[in-house]
Amino acid sequence: MTRKSPAAGKKARCAAPLPEPPETPQVHRYLLRLYVAGLTARSTTALANLKTVCESHLKGRYELEVCDIYQQPELARREQVVAVPTLIRRLPPPVRRVIGDMSREDRVLIGLDILPEL
């Protein structure tokens, strides 16, 4: 007489875990504040350069505030802005700063910790 094992006739269970679903890239919203000193050539250049970078790399995912240190000196003092133009990324954390006219796109992307799209 042959003896049947208790597992005979039953489906074998898979011991391997199910594969994880592919990770979806996290889409960050960026809150940026650019500090300028009036309508100087350097300030307007920084704003134009920054808008170009943002539209190229953050289209629809950023909010940009422009603060004139002549009109809002208390805000610049609170943020400890010591040179202008200064760009501060408030979101996503951590806070990052870039100083200058934003003419070097690669430096702006590095300063804001944004990976360029390939």
N, C-alpha and C positions, 0 to 999 in steps of 0.2 A: 504494500500500500504506500502510495506516495503522499507525502505530507505537504500541504500548501503553506506557504509563509503567510503571516497576517496581512502583508502588503500586497499579496497577489490579487490581481484584478482591480487594484486601485491605481489611479494616476499618480505618478511620482511628482513630488513637490519640487519646485525650483528653489534652491537655496540662495541663488544669486539675487541681490537686491535689484529692483527696477532701476533703469538708468534715470538720472536726473534730467529734468527738462532743460533745454538749452537756456543759458542765461540771456536775458534781454538786457541790452545796454541801458544803464540808468541815465535818464535824460534830466539834466540839471537846469534849473532856471538860474540866471545870473542877475544879481542886483549890483550895478556898477554906479559909482559916483565919481565924477571928474571934477576936480578943483582947479579953477582957472583964476587968473588975475585980470579981470576986465576983458575988453575986446582986443587984446594985443595980438600981434601976428602969431606969436608962439602959441597962444591959447586957441585961436581959431584953427591953426594947423593941427594941434593936438586933437581937437574935437573932430575935424574932418578925417584925420587918419584913424581915429578910434572907431568912428561910424563905419568906415570901410572894413576894418577888421571884424567888427561885430556882425555886419551884414554878410560877410564871407563865411564866418565860422559859427555864429550864434543866432542866425536868422530865426526870429520868432521865439527865442528863448532868453531874451535879455531885456532888462529895463535900465535905462541910462538916465541919471540925474546929473545936471551940470550946476555946480555951485560956484558963484563968484565970491572970492574971499573978501573983496571990497564991500559987498553987500551983506555977507553973512560971516563976519570975522569970528563970531563966537562958535559957529559950527566948525570952522577950520581949526580953531584952537582946541575944541573938544576932541577932534579927530587927530590932533597933533600933526597937522600938515605943516611941514617946514620948508617946502619948495613947491613951486607950481610950474607947469601943470603936474598934478598928482592924481592918479587913478586908484581908487580903492574898490576892491571886489568884496562886498559884504556877504553875498551868498553865491555859491555854496561855501560853507566853512572849510578851511580856516580863512580868515581875512588875509587878503594879499594886496600888495601895493606896487605900483609901477610909476616911476617918475620920469618925466621927459615929454617930448613932443609926439610920442607914439609913432614915429616914422619907421622904426624897425619892427615890422610885423612879427618876425621870429622872436624878438625880445618881448614883445607884448604878449604873445601866446605863451611863452615860457613863464613870464611874470604872473600871468593869470592862471597858470597851470591848465592850459587848454591844449589838448592834442590836436594837431592839424589833421584835417581829413585828407586821406590819401587817395 
